[in-house]
Each structure stands twice: as C-alpha cells, then as structure tokens.
Amino acid sequence: MGRLARGVSTGALLGGYGRASYAGTCAPSALGVYQCAGAANVATDITQGFAPGGTADIVVTSDPDFGLDTRVTGGDGISASGSSGNIMITTSGVVAAEDGVRARAIGNFYDYDGDITITAHDVSGGTTGISTYTYLYGDTTIDTTAGTVLGGVAGH
C-alpha cells in the first residue's frame, strides 16, 4: 500500500555521500539532470550516485523498464547529495539496495537547503527503503502511492 509523507526535515550536518554515475544505468543529459534505463542485474548493478556540486538542482528520472538491485554488490541504490539546490527523484521500476533511495540536501550556514521530492514505484532496502536528510530548512515530500516501500522511510 502506498504512502504520501510531507514534512519539514531538520538535523545536524554529519556528512554527505556522492559517487560518480557509472555507465549503463543512469546517464547525464544536462548539468544535474540524469535519465535511468535498463533492467536490474543483481550481479553487476552498483550505486548510482549524483552530486553535481554548487547550487545545481539534481533531477533523476527513470524509464518504465528501469530496475536497480545492489543487494549483491553492496551500497545504496540511488544516492543524491546536493548543496543548496533541489533534489527530485522519480523512479518507475524496482530499486533494491541497502538504502533503496537516499537523498541529502546538505546546504550550509549561508545558503538555503534545497527541497527533496521523491516519487517512487517500488523501493526496498535492507536498512531503509527511502532515506532523506536536510541540513536546516528544506521540505521533504515522498510519494509512494504507485507502489510499495519495504524497509521503511527515514528522514531528518
């Protein structure tokens, strides 16, 4: 059963995570914009990480055939980390990982954190299905009404 969660996320900056995108699953189409396609391959899938830096927004969308499964290779499924831009992640396939979808709008003392918006079809995680973090003032919206989240939803 899907869920819709909306709230203001706050917390203390503990650190961010970002890793370059690897060929095959998600590819950039412009600064901070990524398109994901292709079926999951549990033997070879790796974390798809996005951290363009600066104030750029991060927009990740997927084709209907998209799948990502890092349960064998380890790590998160989709991981996005931005300074003060917004983070928008939309998946239409299955994402399975330690944390299925992880988004961090880390901001700083001088810039407004970006907002995080996640629309996910089916996400599962060994720890959490969806995990979000904003440093000071960013809003977080999570919509899973089109699917399910296994492993929970966490945010601060």
DRENLO-37307 format. One record per residue: residue number from 1; residue in three letters; chain; x, y, z of N, C-alpha, C, O in turn. Coordinates in Angstrom, 1 decimal. Layout:
  resi  resn  chain     n.x     n.y     n.z    ca.x    ca.y    ca.z     c.x     c.y     c.z     o.x     o.y     o.z
   NUM   ala      A       X       Y       Z       X       Y       Z       X       Y       Z       X       Y       Z
...
//
This chain:
  resi  resn  chain     n.x     n.y     n.z    ca.x    ca.y    ca.z     c.x     c.y     c.z     o.x     o.y     o.z
     1   met      A     0.8    -1.2     0.0     0.0     0.0     0.0     0.9     1.2     0.0     1.8     1.3     0.8
     2   gly      A     0.6     2.2    -0.9     1.5     3.4    -1.0     1.2     4.4     0.1     0.2     4.3     0.8
     3   arg      A     2.1     5.3     0.3     2.1     6.3     1.3     2.5     7.6     0.7     3.2     7.7    -0.2
     4   leu      A     2.0     8.7     1.3     2.4    10.1     0.9     2.8    10.7     2.2     2.0    10.9     3.1
     5   ala      A     4.0    11.2     2.3     4.6    11.8     3.5     5.0    13.2     3.1     5.7    13.4     2.1
     6   arg      A     4.7    14.2     4.0     5.2    15.6     3.7     5.6    16.2     5.1     4.9    16.0     6.1
     7   gly      A     6.7    16.8     5.1     7.1    17.5     6.4     8.4    18.3     6.1     9.0    18.3     5.1
     8   val      A     8.7    19.0     7.2    10.0    19.8     7.2    11.0    19.0     7.8    10.9    18.5     9.0
     9   ser      A    12.1    18.8     7.2    13.2    18.0     7.7    14.3    18.9     8.3    14.7    19.8     7.6
    10   thr      A    14.8    18.6     9.5    15.9    19.3    10.1    16.9    18.4    10.7    16.5    17.2    11.0
    11   gly      A    18.1    18.8    10.9    19.1    18.0    11.5    20.4    18.6    11.6    20.5    19.7    11.1
    12   ala      A    21.4    17.9    12.1    22.7    18.4    12.2    23.5    17.8    11.0    23.4    16.6    10.7
    13   leu      A    24.4    18.6    10.5    25.2    18.1     9.4    26.3    17.1     9.9    27.1    17.4    10.7
    14   leu      A    26.1    15.9     9.4    27.1    14.8     9.8    28.0    14.4     8.6    29.0    13.8     8.9
    15   gly      A    27.6    14.8     7.4    28.4    14.4     6.3    27.5    14.1     5.1    26.3    13.8     5.3
    16   gly      A    28.0    14.0     3.9    27.2    13.7     2.7    27.9    12.6     2.0    29.0    12.2     2.3
    17   tyr      A    27.1    12.1     1.0    27.6    11.0     0.2    27.4    11.3    -1.3    26.3    11.7    -1.6
    18   gly      A    28.4    11.1    -2.1    28.2    11.3    -3.5    29.2    10.4    -4.2    30.4    10.2    -3.8
    19   arg      A    28.8     9.8    -5.4    29.6     8.9    -6.1    29.3     9.1    -7.6    28.1     9.3    -7.9
    20   ala      A    30.3     9.1    -8.5    30.0     9.3    -9.9    29.1     8.3   -10.4    29.2     7.1   -10.0
    21   ser      A    28.3     8.7   -11.4    27.4     7.7   -12.1    28.2     6.8   -13.0    29.2     7.3   -13.6
    22   tyr      A    27.9     5.6   -13.0    28.6     4.6   -13.9    27.8     4.3   -15.1    26.6     4.3   -15.0
    23   ala      A    28.4     4.0   -16.2    27.8     3.8   -17.5    26.8     2.6   -17.4    27.0     1.7   -16.6
    24   gly      A    25.7     2.7   -18.2    24.8     1.6   -18.3    23.4     1.9   -17.7    22.4     1.6   -18.3
    25   thr      A    23.4     2.4   -16.4    22.1     2.5   -15.8    21.5     4.0   -15.8    20.4     4.2   -16.2
    26   cys      A    22.3     4.9   -15.4    21.9     6.3   -15.5    22.9     7.2   -16.2    24.1     7.0   -16.0
    27   ala      A    22.4     8.1   -17.0    23.3     8.9   -17.8    22.9    10.4   -17.7    21.7    10.7   -17.7
    28   pro      A    23.9    11.3   -17.7    23.5    12.7   -17.6    23.0    13.2   -19.0    23.5    12.8   -20.0
    29   ser      A    22.0    14.1   -18.9    21.5    14.8   -20.1    21.8    16.3   -20.1    21.7    16.9   -21.1
    30   ala      A    22.1    16.8   -18.9    22.5    18.2   -18.7    23.0    18.3   -17.3    23.0    17.3   -16.5
    31   leu      A    23.6    19.4   -16.9    24.1    19.6   -15.5    23.0    19.2   -14.5    22.0    19.9   -14.4
    32   gly      A    23.3    18.2   -13.7    22.4    17.8   -12.7    21.1    17.1   -13.1    20.3    16.7   -12.3
    33   val      A    21.0    16.7   -14.4    19.8    16.0   -14.9    20.3    14.6   -15.4    21.2    14.5   -16.2
    34   tyr      A    19.6    13.6   -14.9    20.0    12.2   -15.2    18.8    11.4   -15.6    17.7    11.5   -15.1
    35   gln      A    19.0    10.5   -16.6    17.9     9.6   -17.1    18.4     8.2   -16.9    19.5     7.8   -17.3
    36   cys      A    17.6     7.4   -16.2    17.9     6.0   -15.9    17.1     5.0   -16.7    15.9     5.2   -16.9
    37   ala      A    17.7     4.0   -17.2    17.0     3.0   -18.1    17.7     1.6   -17.9    18.8     1.5   -17.4
    38   gly      A    17.0     0.6   -18.3    17.6    -0.8   -18.3    17.1    -1.6   -17.1    16.8    -1.1   -16.0
    39   ala      A    17.0    -2.9   -17.3    16.6    -3.8   -16.3    17.7    -4.0   -15.2    18.9    -3.8   -15.5
    40   ala      A    17.2    -4.4   -14.0    18.2    -4.6   -12.9    19.0    -5.9   -13.2    18.5    -6.8   -13.9
    41   asn      A    20.3    -5.9   -12.8    21.1    -7.0   -12.8    21.8    -7.1   -11.5    22.8    -6.4   -11.2
    42   val      A    21.3    -8.0   -10.7    21.8    -8.2    -9.3    23.3    -8.5    -9.2    23.9    -8.2    -8.2
    43   ala      A    23.9    -9.1   -10.2    25.3    -9.4   -10.2    26.2    -8.2   -10.5    27.4    -8.2   -10.1
    44   thr      A    25.7    -7.2   -11.3    26.6    -6.1   -11.7    26.1    -4.7   -11.3    26.9    -3.8   -11.4
    45   asp      A    24.9    -4.6   -10.9    24.4    -3.2   -10.5    25.2    -2.6    -9.4    25.6    -3.3    -8.4
    46   ile      A    25.5    -1.3    -9.5    26.2    -0.6    -8.4    25.4     0.7    -8.1    24.5     1.1    -8.8
    47   thr      A    25.8     1.3    -7.0    25.1     2.5    -6.6    25.2     3.5    -7.7    26.2     3.7    -8.3
    48   gln      A    24.1     4.2    -8.0    24.0     5.3    -8.9    24.0     6.6    -8.1    23.0     6.9    -7.5
    49   gly      A    25.2     7.3    -8.1    25.3     8.4    -7.2    25.4     9.7    -8.0    25.9     9.8    -9.1
    50   phe      A    24.8    10.8    -7.4    24.7    12.1    -8.1    25.0    13.2    -7.1    24.4    13.3    -6.1
    51   ala      A    26.1    13.9    -7.4    26.5    15.1    -6.6    27.1    16.1    -7.5    28.4    16.2    -7.5
    52   pro      A    26.4    16.9    -8.2    27.0    17.9    -9.2    27.7    19.0    -8.5    28.4    19.7    -9.1
    53   gly      A    27.4    19.3    -7.2    28.0    20.4    -6.5    27.4    21.7    -6.8    26.5    21.8    -7.6
    54   gly      A    27.8    22.7    -6.0    27.3    24.0    -6.2    25.8    24.1    -5.8    25.3    23.4    -5.0
    55   thr      A    25.1    25.0    -6.5    23.7    25.2    -6.3    22.8    24.5    -7.3    21.6    24.8    -7.4
    56   ala      A    23.4    23.6    -8.1    22.6    22.9    -9.2    21.6    22.0    -8.5    21.8    21.4    -7.5
    57   asp      A    20.4    22.0    -9.2    19.4    21.0    -8.8    19.9    19.7    -9.3    20.7    19.5   -10.2
    58   ile      A    19.3    18.6    -8.7    19.6    17.2    -9.1    18.2    16.7    -9.5    17.3    16.6    -8.7
    59   val      A    18.1    16.2   -10.8    16.8    15.7   -11.2    17.1    14.3   -11.8    17.9    14.2   -12.8
    60   val      A    16.6    13.3   -11.2    16.8    11.9   -11.7    15.4    11.3   -12.0    14.5    11.3   -11.2
    61   thr      A    15.3    10.8   -13.3    14.0    10.2   -13.7    14.4     8.8   -14.3    15.5     8.6   -14.8
    62   ser      A    13.4     7.9   -14.4    13.7     6.6   -15.0    12.7     6.3   -16.0    11.5     6.7   -16.0
    63   asp      A    13.1     5.4   -17.0    12.2     4.9   -18.0    11.4     3.8   -17.3    11.8     3.3   -16.2
    64   pro      A    10.3     3.4   -17.9     9.4     2.3   -17.3    10.2     1.0   -17.1     9.8     0.2   -16.2
    65   asp      A    11.2     0.7   -17.9    11.9    -0.6   -17.8    13.0    -0.6   -16.8    13.7    -1.6   -16.6
    66   phe      A    13.2     0.5   -16.1    14.3     0.7   -15.2    14.2    -0.2   -14.0    13.1    -0.4   -13.4
    67   gly      A    15.4    -0.8   -13.6    15.5    -1.5   -12.3    16.9    -1.4   -11.8    17.8    -1.2   -12.6
    68   leu      A    17.1    -1.5   -10.5    18.4    -1.4    -9.9    18.4    -2.3    -8.7    17.6    -2.1    -7.8
    69   asp      A    19.4    -3.2    -8.6    19.5    -4.1    -7.5    21.0    -4.2    -7.1    21.7    -4.9    -7.7
    70   thr      A    21.3    -3.6    -5.9    22.7    -3.6    -5.4    22.8    -4.5    -4.2    23.8    -4.4    -3.5
    71   arg      A    21.9    -5.4    -4.0    22.0    -6.3    -2.8    23.2    -7.2    -2.8    23.7    -7.5    -1.7
    72   val      A    23.7    -7.6    -4.0    24.9    -8.4    -4.0    26.2    -7.6    -4.0    27.1    -7.9    -3.3
    73   thr      A    26.2    -6.5    -4.8    27.4    -5.7    -4.9    27.6    -4.7    -3.7    28.7    -4.2    -3.5
    74   gly      A    26.5    -4.4    -3.0    26.5    -3.6    -1.8    26.3    -2.1    -2.1    26.4    -1.7    -3.3
    75   gly      A    25.9    -1.4    -1.1    25.7     0.1    -1.2    24.2     0.4    -1.5    23.3    -0.4    -1.5
    76   asp      A    24.0     1.7    -1.6    22.7     2.3    -1.9    22.3     2.0    -3.3    23.1     1.7    -4.1
    77   gly      A    21.0     2.1    -3.6    20.5     2.1    -5.0    20.8     3.4    -5.7    21.7     3.5    -6.5
    78   ile      A    20.0     4.4    -5.4    20.1     5.7    -5.9    20.5     6.6    -4.8    19.8     6.7    -3.7
    79   ser      A    21.6     7.4    -4.9    22.1     8.3    -3.9    22.3     9.7    -4.5    23.2     9.8    -5.4
    80   ala      A    21.6    10.7    -4.0    21.8    12.0    -4.5    22.2    13.0    -3.3    21.6    12.9    -2.2
    81   ser      A    23.2    13.8    -3.5    23.6    14.7    -2.5    23.9    16.1    -3.1    24.7    16.2    -4.1
    82   gly      A    23.2    17.1    -2.6    23.4    18.5    -3.2    23.6    19.5    -2.1    23.3    19.3    -0.9
    83   ser      A    24.2    20.6    -2.5    24.5    21.7    -1.6    23.2    22.5    -1.3    22.6    22.3    -0.2
    84   ser      A    22.8    23.4    -2.2    21.6    24.2    -1.9    20.6    24.1    -3.0    19.6    24.8    -3.0
    85   gly      A    20.8    23.2    -3.9    19.8    23.0    -5.0    18.7    22.0    -4.5    18.9    21.3    -3.5
    86   asn      A    17.6    21.9    -5.3    16.6    20.9    -5.0    17.0    19.6    -5.5    17.8    19.5    -6.5
    87   ile      A    16.4    18.5    -4.9    16.7    17.2    -5.4    15.3    16.6    -5.7    14.4    16.5    -4.8
    88   met      A    15.2    16.1    -6.9    13.9    15.5    -7.4    14.2    14.1    -8.0    15.0    14.0    -9.0
    89   ile      A    13.7    13.0    -7.4    14.0    11.7    -7.9    12.6    11.0    -8.2    11.7    11.0    -7.3
    90   thr      A    12.5    10.5    -9.4    11.3     9.8    -9.8    11.7     8.5   -10.4    12.4     8.4   -11.4
    91   thr      A    11.2     7.4    -9.8    11.5     6.0   -10.3    10.2     5.3   -10.7     9.2     5.5   -10.0
    92   ser      A    10.3     4.6   -11.8     9.1     3.8   -12.2     9.3     2.3   -12.1     8.4     1.6   -12.4
    93   gly      A    10.5     1.9   -11.8    10.8     0.5   -11.7    11.2     0.1   -10.3    10.9     0.9    -9.3
    94   val      A    11.7    -1.1   -10.1    12.1    -1.6    -8.8    13.5    -1.2    -8.4    14.4    -1.3    -9.2
    95   val      A    13.7    -0.7    -7.2    15.1    -0.3    -6.7    15.2    -1.1    -5.4    14.4    -1.0    -4.5
    96   ala      A    16.3    -2.0    -5.3    16.5    -2.8    -4.2    18.0    -2.6    -3.8    18.9    -2.8    -4.6
    97   ala      A    18.2    -2.2    -2.5    19.6    -2.0    -2.0    19.7    -1.9    -0.5    18.6    -2.1     0.1
    98   glu      A    20.8    -1.5     0.0    20.9    -1.2     1.5    20.0    -0.1     1.9    19.1    -0.3     2.7
    99   asp      A    20.1     1.0     1.2    19.1     2.1     1.3    18.7     2.2    -0.2    19.5     2.5    -1.0
   100   gly      A    17.4     2.0    -0.5    16.9     2.0    -1.9    17.1     3.3    -2.5    17.8     3.4    -3.6
   101   val      A    16.6     4.4    -1.9    16.8     5.7    -2.4    17.2     6.6    -1.3    16.6     6.6    -0.2
   102   arg      A    18.3     7.3    -1.5    18.9     8.1    -0.4    19.1     9.5    -1.0    19.7     9.7    -2.0
   103   ala      A    18.6    10.6    -0.3    18.7    11.9    -0.8    19.2    12.8     0.4    18.7    12.8     1.5
   104   arg      A    20.2    13.7     0.1    20.8    14.6     1.1    20.9    16.0     0.5    21.6    16.2    -0.4
   105   ala      A    20.1    16.9     1.1    20.2    18.3     0.7    21.0    19.0     1.9    20.4    19.4     2.9
   106   ile      A    22.3    19.1     1.7    23.1    19.4     2.9    23.3    20.9     3.2    23.6    21.2     4.3
   107   gly      A    23.1    21.7     2.2    23.2    23.2     2.4    24.4    23.6     3.2    25.4    22.9     3.3
   108   asn      A    24.4    24.8     3.7    25.4    25.3     4.6    24.8    26.5     5.4    23.6    26.8     5.3
   109   phe      A    25.6    27.1     6.2    25.1    28.2     7.1    24.6    29.4     6.3    23.9    30.2     6.8
   110   tyr      A    25.1    29.6     5.0    24.8    30.8     4.3    23.7    30.6     3.2    23.1    31.5     2.8
   111   asp      A    23.5    29.3     2.8    22.5    29.0     1.8    21.4    28.2     2.3    21.5    27.4     3.3
   112   tyr      A    20.2    28.4     1.7    19.0    27.6     2.0    19.2    26.2     1.5    19.7    26.0     0.4
   113   asp      A    18.8    25.2     2.3    18.9    23.8     1.8    17.8    23.7     0.7    16.9    24.5     0.6
   114   gly      A    18.1    22.8    -0.2    17.1    22.5    -1.2    16.0    21.7    -0.7    16.2    21.0     0.4
   115   asp      A    14.9    21.6    -1.4    13.8    20.7    -1.1    14.1    19.3    -1.7    14.8    19.2    -2.7
   116   ile      A    13.5    18.3    -1.1    13.7    16.9    -1.6    12.3    16.4    -2.0    11.4    16.5    -1.2
   117   thr      A    12.2    16.0    -3.2    10.9    15.4    -3.7    11.2    14.0    -4.3    12.0    13.9    -5.2
   118   ile      A    10.6    13.0    -3.7    10.8    11.6    -4.2     9.5    11.0    -4.6     8.6    11.0    -3.7
   119   thr      A     9.4    10.5    -5.8     8.2     9.8    -6.3     8.7     8.4    -6.7     9.5     8.3    -7.6
   120   ala      A     8.3     7.4    -6.0     8.9     6.0    -6.2     7.8     5.0    -6.4     6.8     5.0    -5.8
   121   his      A     8.1     4.1    -7.3     7.1     3.0    -7.6     7.3     1.9    -6.6     6.5     1.7    -5.7
   122   asp      A     8.4     1.1    -6.7     8.7     0.1    -5.7    10.1     0.2    -5.2    11.0     0.1    -6.1
   123   val      A    10.3     0.3    -3.9    11.7     0.5    -3.4    11.8    -0.4    -2.2    10.9    -0.5    -1.3
   124   ser      A    12.9    -1.1    -2.1    13.2    -1.9    -0.9    14.6    -1.7    -0.4    15.5    -1.4    -1.2
   125   gly      A    14.8    -1.7     0.9    16.2    -1.6     1.4    16.4    -2.5     2.6    15.5    -2.7     3.4
   126   gly      A    17.6    -2.9     2.7    18.0    -3.7     3.9    17.9    -2.9     5.2    17.5    -3.4     6.2
   127   thr      A    18.2    -1.6     5.1    18.1    -0.7     6.2    16.8     0.1     6.1    15.9     0.0     6.9
   128   thr      A    16.8     1.0     5.0    15.6     1.8     4.8    15.3     1.7     3.3    16.2     1.7     2.5
   129   gly      A    14.0     1.8     2.9    13.6     1.9     1.5    14.0     3.3     1.0    14.6     3.4    -0.1
   130   ile      A    13.6     4.3     1.8    13.8     5.7     1.4    14.4     6.4     2.6    13.8     6.4     3.7
   131   ser      A    15.5     7.1     2.4    16.1     7.9     3.4    16.4     9.3     2.9    17.0     9.5     1.8
   132   thr      A    16.0    10.3     3.7    16.3    11.7     3.3    16.9    12.5     4.5    16.8    12.1     5.6
   133   tyr      A    17.6    13.6     4.1    18.3    14.4     5.1    18.4    15.8     4.6    18.8    16.0     3.4
   134   thr      A    17.9    16.8     5.3    18.2    18.2     5.0    18.8    18.8     6.2    18.6    18.5     7.4
   135   tyr      A    19.7    19.8     5.9    20.5    20.4     7.0    19.8    21.4     7.8    19.8    21.3     9.1
   136   leu      A    19.0    22.3     7.3    18.3    23.3     8.1    16.9    23.4     7.7    16.0    23.1     8.6
   137   tyr      A    16.5    23.9     6.5    15.1    24.3     6.3    14.4    23.6     5.1    13.3    23.9     4.9
   138   gly      A    15.0    22.7     4.4    14.4    22.1     3.3    13.2    21.3     3.6    13.1    20.6     4.6
   139   asp      A    12.2    21.3     2.7    11.0    20.5     2.8    11.2    19.1     2.1    12.0    19.1     1.2
   140   thr      A    10.6    18.1     2.6    10.7    16.8     2.0     9.3    16.3     1.7     8.4    16.3     2.5
   141   thr      A     9.1    15.8     0.5     7.9    15.2     0.0     8.2    13.8    -0.5     9.1    13.7    -1.4
   142   ile      A     7.5    12.8    -0.1     7.7    11.4    -0.5     6.4    10.9    -0.9     5.5    10.9    -0.1
   143   asp      A     6.3    10.4    -2.2     5.0     9.9    -2.7     5.3     8.5    -3.2     6.0     8.3    -4.2
   144   thr      A     4.7     7.5    -2.6     4.8     6.1    -3.0     3.4     5.5    -3.3     3.3     4.3    -3.2
   145   thr      A     2.5     6.3    -3.6     1.1     5.8    -3.9     1.0     4.9    -5.0     0.1     4.1    -5.2
   146   ala      A     2.0     4.9    -5.9     2.0     4.0    -7.1     2.7     2.6    -6.8     2.7     1.8    -7.7
   147   gly      A     3.2     2.5    -5.6     3.9     1.2    -5.3     4.1     1.0    -3.8     3.3     1.4    -3.0
   148   thr      A     5.1     0.3    -3.5     5.4     0.0    -2.1     6.8     0.3    -1.7     7.7     0.4    -2.5
   149   val      A     7.0     0.5    -0.4     8.3     0.7     0.2     8.5    -0.3     1.3     7.7    -0.4     2.2
   150   leu      A     9.6    -1.1     1.1     9.9    -2.1     2.2    11.2    -1.7     2.8    12.2    -1.3     2.2
   151   gly      A    11.3    -1.8     4.1    12.5    -1.4     4.9    12.3     0.0     5.5    13.2     0.4     6.3
   152   gly      A    11.2     0.6     5.3    10.9     1.8     6.0    11.3     3.1     5.3    12.0     3.1     4.3
   153   val      A    10.8     4.2     5.8    11.1     5.6     5.3    11.7     6.3     6.5    11.2     6.3     7.6
   154   ala      A    12.9     6.9     6.3    13.6     7.7     7.3    13.9     9.1     6.9    14.3     9.2     5.7
   155   gly      A    13.8    10.1     7.7    14.2    11.4     7.3    14.5    12.2     8.6    13.9    12.0     9.7
   156   his      A    15.4    13.2     8.4    15.7    14.2     9.4    16.2    15.4     8.8    16.6    16.4     9.4
//
